[in-house]
């Protein structure tokens, strides 16, 4: 059964509502939190299944890394974000923190020093 995403205009929560194709648009939906009928449909990113091999092949394509500069933290953030998206898996919160700090221009070395739990401190990469 497909899941449809809505934002409740009363309590402002995002909700997923499961409906059959026949039900969608024909049966009114209500917020499961506040019971309001005032829901607005949210169009979410569509995901499709790809094999691990296909994802790795797209990462290995040299043309997709033409603008990568390993001396620029912002370029590294773009590369890491793209790799995370291509892998199609939920990344840990530390991943988002590192990307945010790289986006802000912080050096990878400084990030490593302040986050020793990530490993790699003192390792040659």
Phi and psi in radians as a Rosetta constraint file:
Dihedral C 1 N 2 CA 2 C 2 CIRCULARHARMONIC -1.245 0.35
Dihedral N 2 CA 2 C 2 N 3 CIRCULARHARMONIC 2.650 0.35
Dihedral C 2 N 3 CA 3 C 3 CIRCULARHARMONIC -1.893 0.35
Dihedral N 3 CA 3 C 3 N 4 CIRCULARHARMONIC 2.323 0.35
Dihedral C 3 N 4 CA 4 C 4 CIRCULARHARMONIC -2.008 0.35
Dihedral N 4 CA 4 C 4 N 5 CIRCULARHARMONIC 2.395 0.35
Dihedral C 4 N 5 CA 5 C 5 CIRCULARHARMONIC -1.686 0.35
Dihedral N 5 CA 5 C 5 N 6 CIRCULARHARMONIC 2.388 0.35
Dihedral C 5 N 6 CA 6 C 6 CIRCULARHARMONIC -2.365 0.35
Dihedral N 6 CA 6 C 6 N 7 CIRCULARHARMONIC 2.757 0.35
Dihedral C 6 N 7 CA 7 C 7 CIRCULARHARMONIC -2.030 0.35
Dihedral N 7 CA 7 C 7 N 8 CIRCULARHARMONIC 2.213 0.35
Dihedral C 7 N 8 CA 8 C 8 CIRCULARHARMONIC -1.349 0.35
Dihedral N 8 CA 8 C 8 N 9 CIRCULARHARMONIC 2.197 0.35
Dihedral C 8 N 9 CA 9 C 9 CIRCULARHARMONIC -1.409 0.35
Dihedral N 9 CA 9 C 9 N 10 CIRCULARHARMONIC -0.122 0.35
Dihedral C 9 N 10 CA 10 C 10 CIRCULARHARMONIC -1.588 0.35
Dihedral N 10 CA 10 C 10 N 11 CIRCULARHARMONIC -1.058 0.35
Dihedral C 10 N 11 CA 11 C 11 CIRCULARHARMONIC -1.696 0.35
Dihedral N 11 CA 11 C 11 N 12 CIRCULARHARMONIC -0.098 0.35
Dihedral C 11 N 12 CA 12 C 12 CIRCULARHARMONIC 1.164 0.35
Dihedral N 12 CA 12 C 12 N 13 CIRCULARHARMONIC 0.347 0.35
Dihedral C 12 N 13 CA 13 C 13 CIRCULARHARMONIC -1.562 0.35
Dihedral N 13 CA 13 C 13 N 14 CIRCULARHARMONIC 2.634 0.35
Dihedral C 13 N 14 CA 14 C 14 CIRCULARHARMONIC -1.608 0.35
Dihedral N 14 CA 14 C 14 N 15 CIRCULARHARMONIC 2.305 0.35
Dihedral C 14 N 15 CA 15 C 15 CIRCULARHARMONIC -2.310 0.35
Dihedral N 15 CA 15 C 15 N 16 CIRCULARHARMONIC 2.612 0.35
Dihedral C 15 N 16 CA 16 C 16 CIRCULARHARMONIC -1.888 0.35
Dihedral N 16 CA 16 C 16 N 17 CIRCULARHARMONIC 2.270 0.35
Dihedral C 16 N 17 CA 17 C 17 CIRCULARHARMONIC -2.175 0.35
Dihedral N 17 CA 17 C 17 N 18 CIRCULARHARMONIC 2.199 0.35
Dihedral C 17 N 18 CA 18 C 18 CIRCULARHARMONIC -1.538 0.35
Dihedral N 18 CA 18 C 18 N 19 CIRCULARHARMONIC 2.229 0.35
Dihedral C 18 N 19 CA 19 C 19 CIRCULARHARMONIC -2.511 0.35
Dihedral N 19 CA 19 C 19 N 20 CIRCULARHARMONIC 2.656 0.35
Dihedral C 19 N 20 CA 20 C 20 CIRCULARHARMONIC -1.328 0.35
Dihedral N 20 CA 20 C 20 N 21 CIRCULARHARMONIC 2.884 0.35
Dihedral C 20 N 21 CA 21 C 21 CIRCULARHARMONIC -1.063 0.35
Dihedral N 21 CA 21 C 21 N 22 CIRCULARHARMONIC -0.602 0.35
Dihedral C 21 N 22 CA 22 C 22 CIRCULARHARMONIC -1.214 0.35
Dihedral N 22 CA 22 C 22 N 23 CIRCULARHARMONIC -0.596 0.35
Dihedral C 22 N 23 CA 23 C 23 CIRCULARHARMONIC -1.304 0.35
Dihedral N 23 CA 23 C 23 N 24 CIRCULARHARMONIC -0.621 0.35
Dihedral C 23 N 24 CA 24 C 24 CIRCULARHARMONIC -1.033 0.35
Dihedral N 24 CA 24 C 24 N 25 CIRCULARHARMONIC 2.177 0.35
Dihedral C 24 N 25 CA 25 C 25 CIRCULARHARMONIC 1.472 0.35
Dihedral N 25 CA 25 C 25 N 26 CIRCULARHARMONIC -0.239 0.35
Dihedral C 25 N 26 CA 26 C 26 CIRCULARHARMONIC -1.884 0.35
Dihedral N 26 CA 26 C 26 N 27 CIRCULARHARMONIC -0.372 0.35
Dihedral C 26 N 27 CA 27 C 27 CIRCULARHARMONIC -2.101 0.35
Dihedral N 27 CA 27 C 27 N 28 CIRCULARHARMONIC 2.252 0.35
Dihedral C 27 N 28 CA 28 C 28 CIRCULARHARMONIC -1.227 0.35
Dihedral N 28 CA 28 C 28 N 29 CIRCULARHARMONIC 2.565 0.35
Dihedral C 28 N 29 CA 29 C 29 CIRCULARHARMONIC -1.966 0.35
Dihedral N 29 CA 29 C 29 N 30 CIRCULARHARMONIC 2.684 0.35
Dihedral C 29 N 30 CA 30 C 30 CIRCULARHARMONIC -2.263 0.35
Dihedral N 30 CA 30 C 30 N 31 CIRCULARHARMONIC 2.650 0.35
Dihedral C 30 N 31 CA 31 C 31 CIRCULARHARMONIC -1.169 0.35
Dihedral N 31 CA 31 C 31 N 32 CIRCULARHARMONIC 2.216 0.35
Dihedral C 31 N 32 CA 32 C 32 CIRCULARHARMONIC -1.243 0.35
Dihedral N 32 CA 32 C 32 N 33 CIRCULARHARMONIC -0.209 0.35
Dihedral C 32 N 33 CA 33 C 33 CIRCULARHARMONIC -1.602 0.35
Dihedral N 33 CA 33 C 33 N 34 CIRCULARHARMONIC -0.828 0.35
Dihedral C 33 N 34 CA 34 C 34 CIRCULARHARMONIC -2.082 0.35
Dihedral N 34 CA 34 C 34 N 35 CIRCULARHARMONIC 0.002 0.35
Dihedral C 34 N 35 CA 35 C 35 CIRCULARHARMONIC 1.179 0.35
Dihedral N 35 CA 35 C 35 N 36 CIRCULARHARMONIC 0.289 0.35
Dihedral C 35 N 36 CA 36 C 36 CIRCULARHARMONIC -1.308 0.35
Dihedral N 36 CA 36 C 36 N 37 CIRCULARHARMONIC 2.477 0.35
Dihedral C 36 N 37 CA 37 C 37 CIRCULARHARMONIC -1.512 0.35
Dihedral N 37 CA 37 C 37 N 38 CIRCULARHARMONIC -0.002 0.35
Dihedral C 37 N 38 CA 38 C 38 CIRCULARHARMONIC -1.544 0.35
Dihedral N 38 CA 38 C 38 N 39 CIRCULARHARMONIC 1.320 0.35
Dihedral C 38 N 39 CA 39 C 39 CIRCULARHARMONIC -1.955 0.35
Dihedral N 39 CA 39 C 39 N 40 CIRCULARHARMONIC 2.498 0.35
Dihedral C 39 N 40 CA 40 C 40 CIRCULARHARMONIC -2.015 0.35
Dihedral N 40 CA 40 C 40 N 41 CIRCULARHARMONIC 2.259 0.35
Dihedral C 40 N 41 CA 41 C 41 CIRCULARHARMONIC -1.198 0.35
Dihedral N 41 CA 41 C 41 N 42 CIRCULARHARMONIC 2.371 0.35
Dihedral C 41 N 42 CA 42 C 42 CIRCULARHARMONIC -1.917 0.35
Dihedral N 42 CA 42 C 42 N 43 CIRCULARHARMONIC 2.252 0.35
Dihedral C 42 N 43 CA 43 C 43 CIRCULARHARMONIC -1.569 0.35
Dihedral N 43 CA 43 C 43 N 44 CIRCULARHARMONIC 2.107 0.35
Dihedral C 43 N 44 CA 44 C 44 CIRCULARHARMONIC -1.816 0.35
Dihedral N 44 CA 44 C 44 N 45 CIRCULARHARMONIC 2.885 0.35
Dihedral C 44 N 45 CA 45 C 45 CIRCULARHARMONIC -1.093 0.35
Dihedral N 45 CA 45 C 45 N 46 CIRCULARHARMONIC 2.400 0.35
Dihedral C 45 N 46 CA 46 C 46 CIRCULARHARMONIC -1.535 0.35
Dihedral N 46 CA 46 C 46 N 47 CIRCULARHARMONIC 2.364 0.35
Dihedral C 46 N 47 CA 47 C 47 CIRCULARHARMONIC -1.941 0.35
Dihedral N 47 CA 47 C 47 N 48 CIRCULARHARMONIC 2.544 0.35
Dihedral C 47 N 48 CA 48 C 48 CIRCULARHARMONIC -2.356 0.35
Dihedral N 48 CA 48 C 48 N 49 CIRCULARHARMONIC 2.649 0.35
Dihedral C 48 N 49 CA 49 C 49 CIRCULARHARMONIC -1.309 0.35
Dihedral N 49 CA 49 C 49 N 50 CIRCULARHARMONIC 2.304 0.35
Dihedral C 49 N 50 CA 50 C 50 CIRCULARHARMONIC -2.336 0.35
Dihedral N 50 CA 50 C 50 N 51 CIRCULARHARMONIC 2.582 0.35
Dihedral C 50 N 51 CA 51 C 51 CIRCULARHARMONIC -1.269 0.35
Dihedral N 51 CA 51 C 51 N 52 CIRCULARHARMONIC 2.730 0.35
Dihedral C 51 N 52 CA 52 C 52 CIRCULARHARMONIC -1.047 0.35
Dihedral N 52 CA 52 C 52 N 53 CIRCULARHARMONIC -0.660 0.35
Dihedral C 52 N 53 CA 53 C 53 CIRCULARHARMONIC -1.053 0.35
Dihedral N 53 CA 53 C 53 N 54 CIRCULARHARMONIC -0.759 0.35
Dihedral C 53 N 54 CA 54 C 54 CIRCULARHARMONIC -1.100 0.35
Dihedral N 54 CA 54 C 54 N 55 CIRCULARHARMONIC -0.735 0.35
Dihedral C 54 N 55 CA 55 C 55 CIRCULARHARMONIC -1.134 0.35
Dihedral N 55 CA 55 C 55 N 56 CIRCULARHARMONIC -0.752 0.35
Dihedral C 55 N 56 CA 56 C 56 CIRCULARHARMONIC -1.174 0.35
Dihedral N 56 CA 56 C 56 N 57 CIRCULARHARMONIC -0.628 0.35
Dihedral C 56 N 57 CA 57 C 57 CIRCULARHARMONIC -1.090 0.35
Dihedral N 57 CA 57 C 57 N 58 CIRCULARHARMONIC -0.712 0.35
Dihedral C 57 N 58 CA 58 C 58 CIRCULARHARMONIC -1.172 0.35
Dihedral N 58 CA 58 C 58 N 59 CIRCULARHARMONIC -0.565 0.35
Dihedral C 58 N 59 CA 59 C 59 CIRCULARHARMONIC -1.267 0.35
Dihedral N 59 CA 59 C 59 N 60 CIRCULARHARMONIC -0.508 0.35
Dihedral C 59 N 60 CA 60 C 60 CIRCULARHARMONIC -1.413 0.35
Dihedral N 60 CA 60 C 60 N 61 CIRCULARHARMONIC -0.198 0.35
Dihedral C 60 N 61 CA 61 C 61 CIRCULARHARMONIC -1.163 0.35
Dihedral N 61 CA 61 C 61 N 62 CIRCULARHARMONIC 1.996 0.35
Dihedral C 61 N 62 CA 62 C 62 CIRCULARHARMONIC -1.055 0.35
Dihedral N 62 CA 62 C 62 N 63 CIRCULARHARMONIC -0.503 0.35
Dihedral C 62 N 63 CA 63 C 63 CIRCULARHARMONIC -1.157 0.35
Dihedral N 63 CA 63 C 63 N 64 CIRCULARHARMONIC -0.421 0.35
Dihedral C 63 N 64 CA 64 C 64 CIRCULARHARMONIC -1.377 0.35
Dihedral N 64 CA 64 C 64 N 65 CIRCULARHARMONIC -0.153 0.35
Dihedral C 64 N 65 CA 65 C 65 CIRCULARHARMONIC -2.003 0.35
Dihedral N 65 CA 65 C 65 N 66 CIRCULARHARMONIC 0.271 0.35
Dihedral C 65 N 66 CA 66 C 66 CIRCULARHARMONIC -1.010 0.35
Dihedral N 66 CA 66 C 66 N 67 CIRCULARHARMONIC -0.592 0.35
Dihedral C 66 N 67 CA 67 C 67 CIRCULARHARMONIC -1.681 0.35
Dihedral N 67 CA 67 C 67 N 68 CIRCULARHARMONIC 0.183 0.35
Dihedral C 67 N 68 CA 68 C 68 CIRCULARHARMONIC -1.359 0.35
Dihedral N 68 CA 68 C 68 N 69 CIRCULARHARMONIC 2.259 0.35
Dihedral C 68 N 69 CA 69 C 69 CIRCULARHARMONIC -2.166 0.35
Dihedral N 69 CA 69 C 69 N 70 CIRCULARHARMONIC 1.922 0.35
Dihedral C 69 N 70 CA 70 C 70 CIRCULARHARMONIC -1.234 0.35
Dihedral N 70 CA 70 C 70 N 71 CIRCULARHARMONIC -0.080 0.35
Dihedral C 70 N 71 CA 71 C 71 CIRCULARHARMONIC -1.691 0.35
Dihedral N 71 CA 71 C 71 N 72 CIRCULARHARMONIC -0.096 0.35
Dihedral C 71 N 72 CA 72 C 72 CIRCULARHARMONIC -1.918 0.35
Dihedral N 72 CA 72 C 72 N 73 CIRCULARHARMONIC 1.990 0.35
Dihedral C 72 N 73 CA 73 C 73 CIRCULARHARMONIC -1.003 0.35
Dihedral N 73 CA 73 C 73 N 74 CIRCULARHARMONIC -0.625 0.35
Dihedral C 73 N 74 CA 74 C 74 CIRCULARHARMONIC -1.167 0.35
Dihedral N 74 CA 74 C 74 N 75 CIRCULARHARMONIC -0.653 0.35
Dihedral C 74 N 75 CA 75 C 75 CIRCULARHARMONIC -1.151 0.35
Dihedral N 75 CA 75 C 75 N 76 CIRCULARHARMONIC -0.684 0.35
Dihedral C 75 N 76 CA 76 C 76 CIRCULARHARMONIC -1.115 0.35
Dihedral N 76 CA 76 C 76 N 77 CIRCULARHARMONIC -0.679 0.35
Dihedral C 76 N 77 CA 77 C 77 CIRCULARHARMONIC -1.086 0.35
Dihedral N 77 CA 77 C 77 N 78 CIRCULARHARMONIC -0.767 0.35
Dihedral C 77 N 78 CA 78 C 78 CIRCULARHARMONIC -1.059 0.35
Dihedral N 78 CA 78 C 78 N 79 CIRCULARHARMONIC -0.754 0.35
Dihedral C 78 N 79 CA 79 C 79 CIRCULARHARMONIC -1.116 0.35
Dihedral N 79 CA 79 C 79 N 80 CIRCULARHARMONIC -0.792 0.35
Dihedral C 79 N 80 CA 80 C 80 CIRCULARHARMONIC -1.125 0.35
Dihedral N 80 CA 80 C 80 N 81 CIRCULARHARMONIC -0.701 0.35
Dihedral C 80 N 81 CA 81 C 81 CIRCULARHARMONIC -1.075 0.35
Dihedral N 81 CA 81 C 81 N 82 CIRCULARHARMONIC -0.772 0.35
Dihedral C 81 N 82 CA 82 C 82 CIRCULARHARMONIC -1.111 0.35
Dihedral N 82 CA 82 C 82 N 83 CIRCULARHARMONIC -0.736 0.35
Dihedral C 82 N 83 CA 83 C 83 CIRCULARHARMONIC -1.097 0.35
Dihedral N 83 CA 83 C 83 N 84 CIRCULARHARMONIC -0.740 0.35
Dihedral C 83 N 84 CA 84 C 84 CIRCULARHARMONIC -1.076 0.35
Dihedral N 84 CA 84 C 84 N 85 CIRCULARHARMONIC -0.730 0.35
Dihedral C 84 N 85 CA 85 C 85 CIRCULARHARMONIC -1.180 0.35
Dihedral N 85 CA 85 C 85 N 86 CIRCULARHARMONIC -0.709 0.35
Dihedral C 85 N 86 CA 86 C 86 CIRCULARHARMONIC -1.133 0.35
Dihedral N 86 CA 86 C 86 N 87 CIRCULARHARMONIC -0.587 0.35
Dihedral C 86 N 87 CA 87 C 87 CIRCULARHARMONIC -1.246 0.35
Dihedral N 87 CA 87 C 87 N 88 CIRCULARHARMONIC -0.388 0.35
Dihedral C 87 N 88 CA 88 C 88 CIRCULARHARMONIC 1.170 0.35
Dihedral N 88 CA 88 C 88 N 89 CIRCULARHARMONIC 0.367 0.35
Dihedral C 88 N 89 CA 89 C 89 CIRCULARHARMONIC -2.038 0.35
Dihedral N 89 CA 89 C 89 N 90 CIRCULARHARMONIC 2.706 0.35
Dihedral C 89 N 90 CA 90 C 90 CIRCULARHARMONIC -1.209 0.35
Dihedral N 90 CA 90 C 90 N 91 CIRCULARHARMONIC 2.180 0.35
Dihedral C 90 N 91 CA 91 C 91 CIRCULARHARMONIC -1.666 0.35
Dihedral N 91 CA 91 C 91 N 92 CIRCULARHARMONIC 2.644 0.35
Dihedral C 91 N 92 CA 92 C 92 CIRCULARHARMONIC -1.166 0.35
Dihedral N 92 CA 92 C 92 N 93 CIRCULARHARMONIC 2.795 0.35
Dihedral C 92 N 93 CA 93 C 93 CIRCULARHARMONIC -1.065 0.35
Dihedral N 93 CA 93 C 93 N 94 CIRCULARHARMONIC -0.536 0.35
Dihedral C 93 N 94 CA 94 C 94 CIRCULARHARMONIC -1.068 0.35
Dihedral N 94 CA 94 C 94 N 95 CIRCULARHARMONIC -0.576 0.35
Dihedral C 94 N 95 CA 95 C 95 CIRCULARHARMONIC -1.063 0.35
Dihedral N 95 CA 95 C 95 N 96 CIRCULARHARMONIC -0.826 0.35
Dihedral C 95 N 96 CA 96 C 96 CIRCULARHARMONIC -1.112 0.35
Dihedral N 96 CA 96 C 96 N 97 CIRCULARHARMONIC -0.662 0.35
Dihedral C 96 N 97 CA 97 C 97 CIRCULARHARMONIC -1.105 0.35
Dihedral N 97 CA 97 C 97 N 98 CIRCULARHARMONIC -0.798 0.35
Dihedral C 97 N 98 CA 98 C 98 CIRCULARHARMONIC -1.072 0.35
Dihedral N 98 CA 98 C 98 N 99 CIRCULARHARMONIC -0.793 0.35
Dihedral C 98 N 99 CA 99 C 99 CIRCULARHARMONIC -1.079 0.35
Dihedral N 99 CA 99 C 99 N 100 CIRCULARHARMONIC -0.744 0.35
Dihedral C 99 N 100 CA 100 C 100 CIRCULARHARMONIC -1.067 0.35
Dihedral N 100 CA 100 C 100 N 101 CIRCULARHARMONIC -0.711 0.35
Dihedral C 100 N 101 CA 101 C 101 CIRCULARHARMONIC -1.231 0.35
Dihedral N 101 CA 101 C 101 N 102 CIRCULARHARMONIC -0.652 0.35
Dihedral C 101 N 102 CA 102 C 102 CIRCULARHARMONIC -1.138 0.35
Dihedral N 102 CA 102 C 102 N 103 CIRCULARHARMONIC -0.734 0.35
Dihedral C 102 N 103 CA 103 C 103 CIRCULARHARMONIC -1.013 0.35
Dihedral N 103 CA 103 C 103 N 104 CIRCULARHARMONIC -0.576 0.35
Dihedral C 103 N 104 CA 104 C 104 CIRCULARHARMONIC -1.388 0.35
Dihedral N 104 CA 104 C 104 N 105 CIRCULARHARMONIC -0.066 0.35
Dihedral C 104 N 105 CA 105 C 105 CIRCULARHARMONIC 1.675 0.35
Dihedral N 105 CA 105 C 105 N 106 CIRCULARHARMONIC 0.099 0.35
Dihedral C 105 N 106 CA 106 C 106 CIRCULARHARMONIC -1.256 0.35
Dihedral N 106 CA 106 C 106 N 107 CIRCULARHARMONIC 2.493 0.35
Dihedral C 106 N 107 CA 107 C 107 CIRCULARHARMONIC -1.290 0.35
Dihedral N 107 CA 107 C 107 N 108 CIRCULARHARMONIC 2.605 0.35
Dihedral C 107 N 108 CA 108 C 108 CIRCULARHARMONIC -1.035 0.35
Dihedral N 108 CA 108 C 108 N 109 CIRCULARHARMONIC -0.613 0.35
Dihedral C 108 N 109 CA 109 C 109 CIRCULARHARMONIC -1.107 0.35
Dihedral N 109 CA 109 C 109 N 110 CIRCULARHARMONIC -0.768 0.35
Dihedral C 109 N 110 CA 110 C 110 CIRCULARHARMONIC -1.138 0.35
Dihedral N 110 CA 110 C 110 N 111 CIRCULARHARMONIC -0.653 0.35
Dihedral C 110 N 111 CA 111 C 111 CIRCULARHARMONIC -1.141 0.35
Dihedral N 111 CA 111 C 111 N 112 CIRCULARHARMONIC -0.782 0.35
Dihedral C 111 N 112 CA 112 C 112 CIRCULARHARMONIC -1.036 0.35
Dihedral N 112 CA 112 C 112 N 113 CIRCULARHARMONIC -0.738 0.35
Dihedral C 112 N 113 CA 113 C 113 CIRCULARHARMONIC -1.110 0.35
Dihedral N 113 CA 113 C 113 N 114 CIRCULARHARMONIC -0.637 0.35
Dihedral C 113 N 114 CA 114 C 114 CIRCULARHARMONIC -1.513 0.35
Dihedral N 114 CA 114 C 114 N 115 CIRCULARHARMONIC -0.162 0.35
Dihedral C 114 N 115 CA 115 C 115 CIRCULARHARMONIC -2.276 0.35
Dihedral N 115 CA 115 C 115 N 116 CIRCULARHARMONIC 1.123 0.35
Dihedral C 115 N 116 CA 116 C 116 CIRCULARHARMONIC -1.101 0.35
Dihedral N 116 CA 116 C 116 N 117 CIRCULARHARMONIC -0.363 0.35
Dihedral C 116 N 117 CA 117 C 117 CIRCULARHARMONIC -1.169 0.35
Dihedral N 117 CA 117 C 117 N 118 CIRCULARHARMONIC -0.250 0.35
Dihedral C 117 N 118 CA 118 C 118 CIRCULARHARMONIC -1.350 0.35
Dihedral N 118 CA 118 C 118 N 119 CIRCULARHARMONIC -0.283 0.35
Dihedral C 118 N 119 CA 119 C 119 CIRCULARHARMONIC 1.450 0.35
Dihedral N 119 CA 119 C 119 N 120 CIRCULARHARMONIC 3.016 0.35
Dihedral C 119 N 120 CA 120 C 120 CIRCULARHARMONIC 1.526 0.35
Dihedral N 120 CA 120 C 120 N 121 CIRCULARHARMONIC -0.136 0.35
Dihedral C 120 N 121 CA 121 C 121 CIRCULARHARMONIC -1.176 0.35
Dihedral N 121 CA 121 C 121 N 122 CIRCULARHARMONIC 2.166 0.35
Dihedral C 121 N 122 CA 122 C 122 CIRCULARHARMONIC 1.498 0.35
Dihedral N 122 CA 122 C 122 N 123 CIRCULARHARMONIC -0.153 0.35
Dihedral C 122 N 123 CA 123 C 123 CIRCULARHARMONIC -1.448 0.35
Dihedral N 123 CA 123 C 123 N 124 CIRCULARHARMONIC 2.544 0.35
Dihedral C 123 N 124 CA 124 C 124 CIRCULARHARMONIC -1.490 0.35
Dihedral N 124 CA 124 C 124 N 125 CIRCULARHARMONIC 2.178 0.35
